[in-house]
Amino acid sequence: MKLSVCCITYNQEKFISQAIEGMLAQETNFDVEIVIGDDASTDNTGKICENFLKRYPDKIRLLSSKKNLGMNVNFERSIKACKGKYIALCEGDDYWIDNHKLQKQVDFLEANPDFSICCHRVYDLYGKKNLKLETSKTSEVIKEYTIDDLTKGNFLNTVSVVYRNGLFKDFPSWFSESPVGDYVLHMLNAQFGKIKYLPDVMAVYRRHGKGLWSMKSREFQTLNIIKVIDFLITHFEGRIQELLIKQKASIYSELARLQFYEQHIEKATGYLKKAFENDPSLRDEWLTNEYPNLILNIYNSRKFKVINKLSLLLQKFRTGTL
């Protein structure tokens, strides 16, 4: 088997058909299997998947559950069930829009054995029709990345990823406890080769209120990313571990900045302390750049009580007690 599509789903009856149809529409010169992991959906998702299985028994394998396993356990068992040399990822609420997507990505990986992952640009879909090109983490030109780039943050949109199967033996024992599974998977794979980014827009990432991740607050998402990084820090050593610690510090610094602007001084100070603990060099950056700009912006908003608190913090900056 050349390629397996790994599709995990849970209560996505409104979206799963479009996801599967996009997989079935792929035009390739190699065999493709579709492995669907339904995590005991309580709506009609399971029935819809069974109907597709009846129509395409030679293409689809359906993994059902009697009880809900949780996203990462379902993700791990679905990946382990994949038999292909390559694995493509597409969750049940996302979908592909280029019928040659898999052919393009497999052709590249076949010709370039020093790459472990191939990804591409996607659309973000807000609501039913509001399509916008994802721009924050992607580019209009072909690029190459390494695991060093990935330690700075996850820029791979899961619906765009095709990777080489079997690069690592087992998932870490903590994988089921990780708040996020895809970033961990990408880091594990990126140990063994470079990452190719294609500017072709070949998939849609659906952003909606029922998304398990997208419905959460920004602070909740960020704190959970820190938990993921903590797990990764225990897994990696040397340079990669050091880069992950720097990413953790940078995230705490950003959290502090946001909380300061919202005048949550105590919470912001707590995040800032954690940033400095992980990367002491951030102290000088805050003292010379971040802090003066922060005071000026808050002063202009005439929040004078907050200014007094910030002035006390500035003294701690200068004396090294924060």
C-alpha positions in Angstrom: 0.0 0.0 0.0 1.5 3.3 -1.1 -0.6 5.8 1.1 -3.1 5.7 3.9 -5.4 8.6 4.8 -5.9 8.9 8.5 -9.2 10.5 9.4 -10.4 10.8 13.0 -13.9 12.0 13.7 -16.3 12.5 16.6 -19.8 14.0 16.2 -19.2 15.6 12.9 -22.3 14.5 11.0 -22.6 17.8 9.2 -19.0 17.6 7.8 -17.8 14.0 7.5 -19.4 13.4 4.1 -17.5 16.3 2.5 -14.3 15.1 4.1 -14.6 11.5 2.8 -15.8 12.7 -0.7 -12.6 14.8 -0.9 -10.5 11.7 -0.1 -12.3 9.5 -2.6 -12.0 12.1 -5.4 -8.1 11.9 -5.3 -6.6 10.9 -8.6 -3.4 9.0 -8.1 -1.3 6.4 -9.9 -0.9 4.4 -6.6 -3.2 2.7 -4.2 -4.9 4.7 -1.4 -6.7 3.4 1.7 -8.9 5.5 3.9 -8.8 4.7 7.6 -11.6 6.4 9.6 -11.4 6.4 13.4 -14.9 7.1 14.8 -14.6 7.8 18.5 -18.1 6.5 19.5 -20.0 9.4 18.0 -23.4 10.0 19.5 -24.9 11.6 16.4 -25.1 10.2 12.9 -21.4 10.3 12.1 -21.0 6.5 12.6 -23.9 5.7 10.3 -22.7 8.0 7.6 -19.2 6.4 7.7 -20.8 2.9 7.6 -22.7 3.9 4.5 -19.5 5.0 2.8 -17.9 1.7 3.9 -20.7 -0.3 2.2 -20.2 1.7 -1.0 -16.4 1.6 -1.0 -15.4 -1.6 0.9 -12.1 -1.8 -1.1 -11.1 1.7 -0.2 -12.3 2.3 3.4 -11.6 0.8 6.7 -13.7 1.9 9.6 -12.5 1.8 13.2 -15.5 2.1 15.5 -15.5 2.4 19.3 -18.1 1.2 21.9 -16.9 4.0 24.3 -15.3 7.3 23.8 -11.5 6.9 23.8 -10.4 10.6 23.7 -8.9 12.4 20.7 -5.3 11.4 21.1 -6.0 7.7 21.8 -8.3 7.6 18.8 -5.6 9.4 16.8 -2.9 7.0 17.9 -4.9 3.8 17.1 -6.0 5.2 13.8 -2.4 6.0 12.8 -1.2 2.6 13.9 -3.8 1.0 11.7 -2.5 2.7 8.6 -0.6 0.3 6.3 0.7 2.8 3.7 4.3 3.9 3.1 2.9 7.4 3.5 0.2 8.8 5.7 -2.0 11.8 4.9 -4.0 13.5 7.6 -7.5 14.9 7.4 -9.8 15.3 10.3 -13.6 14.8 9.9 -14.5 18.4 9.8 -11.9 19.5 7.2 -11.7 18.6 3.5 -9.5 18.6 0.4 -10.2 20.7 -2.7 -7.5 19.6 -5.1 -7.9 16.1 -6.7 -4.2 15.9 -7.3 -3.1 16.8 -3.8 -1.8 13.4 -2.8 -0.1 12.7 -6.1 1.8 16.0 -5.8 3.0 15.4 -2.3 3.9 11.7 -2.7 5.8 12.5 -6.0 7.8 15.0 -4.0 8.6 12.7 -1.1 9.5 9.8 -3.5 12.0 12.1 -5.2 13.4 13.6 -2.1 14.3 11.0 0.6 15.8 13.6 2.9 12.4 15.0 3.6 10.0 13.4 6.1 7.0 15.8 5.8 5.3 17.6 2.9 2.6 20.2 3.6 0.9 23.1 1.8 -1.2 26.2 2.0 -4.9 26.0 3.0 -8.0 28.0 3.2 -9.6 28.8 6.5 -13.4 28.5 6.4 -15.4 30.6 8.8 -19.1 29.7 8.8 -20.5 28.2 5.7 -19.0 30.3 2.9 -16.4 32.7 4.3 -13.1 31.3 2.8 -9.9 33.1 3.6 -6.4 32.2 2.7 -4.4 31.3 5.7 -1.6 33.8 5.9 -0.2 33.9 9.4 2.0 30.8 9.2 2.3 30.2 5.4 3.9 31.7 2.3 3.2 32.2 -1.4 6.5 30.6 -2.3 8.0 27.1 -1.9 9.9 26.8 1.3 11.9 24.2 3.3 12.0 23.9 7.0 13.7 21.8 9.7 12.8 20.6 13.2 14.6 23.7 14.5 11.9 25.8 12.8 9.2 23.6 14.2 10.4 24.1 17.8 9.4 27.8 17.5 5.8 26.8 17.0 3.5 24.5 14.9 3.1 26.1 11.5 1.8 22.8 9.9 -1.9 22.7 9.2 -2.8 19.1 9.8 -5.2 18.8 6.9 -2.2 19.6 4.6 0.2 17.1 5.9 1.6 13.9 4.2 4.5 12.2 6.0 6.6 9.0 5.8 5.1 6.2 7.9 7.2 4.3 10.4 9.8 6.9 11.1 9.6 6.3 14.9 8.7 3.1 16.6 6.2 4.1 19.3 4.3 7.2 20.5 5.6 8.5 23.9 3.8 7.0 26.9 2.4 10.5 27.7 0.9 11.0 24.3 -2.7 10.3 25.5 -2.3 13.0 28.1 -1.1 15.7 25.7 -3.7 18.4 25.0 -2.6 18.4 21.4 -1.7 15.4 19.2 -0.7 16.8 15.8 2.2 19.0 17.0 3.7 16.1 18.8 3.4 13.9 15.7 5.0 16.5 13.5 7.9 16.9 16.0 8.5 13.2 16.2 8.6 12.9 12.4 10.7 16.1 11.9 13.6 14.4 13.7 14.1 12.3 10.6 14.0 14.7 7.7 13.2 18.2 6.5 9.8 19.7 5.9 8.7 20.8 2.4 6.1 23.5 2.1 4.1 23.9 -1.1 2.2 27.1 -1.9 -0.6 25.3 -3.7 -3.9 25.8 -1.9 -5.3 22.2 -1.7 -7.4 21.9 1.4 -9.8 23.7 3.8 -9.5 24.0 7.5 -12.9 24.5 9.0 -13.1 27.0 11.9 -16.4 26.6 13.8 -17.9 26.9 17.2 -18.1 23.1 17.7 -14.4 22.5 17.0 -12.7 20.9 19.9 -9.8 23.3 19.8 -11.0 26.4 17.9 -13.9 27.0 20.4 -11.6 27.5 23.3 -10.3 30.9 24.4 -6.9 32.1 23.3 -5.5 31.9 26.8 -6.8 28.3 27.2 -5.2 27.3 23.9 -1.9 29.0 24.8 -1.6 27.4 28.2 -2.4 24.0 26.7 0.4 24.5 24.1 2.7 25.1 27.0 1.7 21.7 28.4 2.5 20.1 25.1 5.9 21.8 25.1 6.6 20.5 28.6 6.0 17.0 27.4 8.2 17.5 24.4 11.0 19.0 26.6 11.0 15.7 28.5 11.3 13.7 25.2 14.0 15.7 23.5 17.6 16.4 24.5 20.3 18.9 23.6 19.7 21.7 21.1 16.0 20.7 20.4 15.2 20.8 24.1 16.9 24.2 24.5 14.9 25.6 21.6 11.6 24.3 23.0 12.4 25.9 26.4 12.9 29.2 24.5 9.6 28.8 22.8 8.0 28.2 26.2 9.5 31.4 27.5 8.4 33.3 24.5 4.8 32.1 24.9 4.8 33.1 28.6 6.1 36.5 27.5 3.3 37.0 25.0 0.7 35.9 27.7 2.2 38.5 30.0 1.9 41.2 27.4 -1.7 40.5 26.7 -2.6 40.4 30.4 -0.8 43.7 31.0 -2.8 45.4 28.2 -6.0 44.1 29.8 -4.8 45.5 33.2 -4.6 42.1 34.8 -1.4 43.1 36.6 -1.0 40.2 39.0 -1.7 37.5 36.4 0.7 39.2 33.9 3.4 39.4 36.5 3.1 35.7 37.2 3.5 34.9 33.5 6.4 37.2 33.2 8.2 35.5 36.0 7.8 32.2 34.2 9.1 33.7 31.0 12.3 34.9 32.8 12.8 31.6 34.5 12.9 29.8 31.2 14.8 32.5 29.3 16.7 35.0 31.5 17.6 37.0 28.4 14.0 38.2 28.0 14.5 40.4 31.1 16.7 42.8 29.2 14.3 42.9 26.3 11.4 43.8 28.6 13.4 46.4 30.4 14.6 48.2 27.3 11.7 47.7 24.9 8.5 46.0 26.1 8.1 47.7 29.4 8.5 51.4 28.3 6.1 50.8 25.4 3.6 49.2 27.8 3.7 52.1 30.2 3.3 54.6 27.4 0.3 52.8 25.9 -1.5 52.4 29.2 -0.6 56.0 30.2 -2.3 57.2 27.0 -5.4 55.3 28.0 -5.3 57.3 31.3 -5.3 54.2 33.5 -3.3 56.0 36.2 -3.9 53.4 39.0 -2.5 50.8 36.8 0.5 53.1 36.0 1.4 53.2 39.7 1.4 49.4 39.9 3.6 49.2 36.8 6.0 51.7 38.2 6.5 49.5 41.2 7.1 46.6 38.9 9.7 48.7 37.0 11.7 49.0 40.2 11.7 45.3 40.6 12.9 45.0 37.0 15.8 47.3 37.6 16.8 45.6 40.9 16.5 42.1 39.5 13.9 41.1 42.0 11.3 40.1 39.3 
